[in-house]
């Protein structure tokens, strides 16, 4: 069968391709592009040209099952490898991880403590400012009284 031969397609597939081609032409695509898109869509939907009748999907299902099994095996192998690597590295890095956790918790507690002390100090500064402002205004008033008398 030469390339581009459409004899392997069923009547339904040909009708679908014609319909898709018409809609592509309405959207402003060229004749060649519309035909290419139409047959590509039919191939994607049905897996290529097929004859009608019983057994038309049997090959596709068997292929799907074999690929599913292969992917399951591959994922299991990858999971085993990653758990083995994690076990090896955790045994090596166990002590260093513990030390890192300790230092991290120490730093976090220091930060919290410094934040709390800063929060406590801030209101004291505000009240001190208020007191000095009050003192300054009282001093100004007394100075004004002295000047007046």
PyMOL commands that set and color helices and strands:
alter all, ss='L'
color gray80, all
select helices_A, chain A and resi 11-26+31-46+58-148
alter helices_A, ss='H'
color red, helices_A
deselect
rebuild
show_as cartoon
